[in-house]
Amino acid sequence: MKKIIKSCLDNFEFTKGLYTKLRYYNAKSKANISDEEYAINYYYKKFGRRLNLKNPETFDEKIWWLKIHYHNDLLTQCADKLLVRDYVESCGLGYILNDLYAVYDKVEDIDIDNLPDKFYLKCNHVSGGNVACVDKEVFDLKNAKKKLNWYMGINQYYITREWQYKNIMPRILAEKYLENEDKSPLVDYKFYCFNGKFKIFMICNNVANIDGSHNNEKNSFENFYDINKQPLNIVDDSNILTEEYINFPKNYDKMVKYAELLAQKIPFVRVDFYEINNEIKFGELTFTPAGGCHNYKPEKYHKIFGSYLDLSKI
């Protein structure tokens, strides 16, 4: 029932924003609860099963263990949509970054007169704080500022206890609007890297809305593959696109190389890319996919994916 209500609310910008606010204030009210207690209660309420944080075995258990115990400042830098650019450049991959037009400390500083006709506005410190402008002539700047201003006051750590977000200084980025020349939808290519090695590949079709927020509709698809490009046929509250409609990126081998390069200093990270007009573009580094809340079917993949991550090396 909760999922049905959320799905209905997500269909309308106002109610979607209201749901986000209520969720945030509810989580913030529990700020005095320890991360471990919060994790166990949150996960059990969501799935009806308990996390084993003393001897973690599943992928989710190890992700939550990292959330609670692995507090590396590099994660904070790379969760920051602005400062992650410095890390990507330090790895010699600055040329795959999207164009950055401006950085603003507050919504009042946004001046679209100095921006092109199409652009993205993104909060650097939170998931979902994005606005897309596809035509400056009809762009609703007032509503965009209202949305961004709300997100500027959020600390995502309190919602999902993802430590990497806790100490990010909120700012707003103006970036190039990414699109294919043939206007075909963008496809997300996601590389799961464990202890610096690529193990799982995911192709995501139509999982993001035009502003970059998550698309929860039935027309979104996630296809998982092993390192040999063999389909794993996993569902995670998601749909699988039939293989005849799947296109692997032309730059797949380069993406694998870049993903492992970016993952070298991090126990686990999912490295996301786009392929736009046959060129690789960096998406983001994700340390705790879905906040460590997956519903994999077949269930065996919870432990299979968990086995890839060796926590003893931390």
Buried (B, 14 or more C-beta within 10 A) or exposed (E): EEEEEBEEBBEEEEBBBEBBEEEBEEBEEEEEBEBBEBBBBBBEEEEEEEBBBEEBEBBBBBBBBBBBEBEBEEBBBBBBBBBBBEBBEEBEBEEBBBEEBBEBEEBEEBEBEEBEEBBBBBBBBBBBBBBBBEEBEEBEBEEBBEBBBBBBEBBBBBBBBBBBBBBBEBBBBBBBBBBBEEEEEBBBBBBBBBBBEBBBBBBBBBBBBBBBBEBBEEEBBBBBBEEEEEEBEBEBEBBBBEEEEBEBBEBBEBBBEBBBBBBEEBBBBBBBBBBBEEEBBBBBBBBBBBBBBBBBBEEEBBEBBBBBBEBEEE
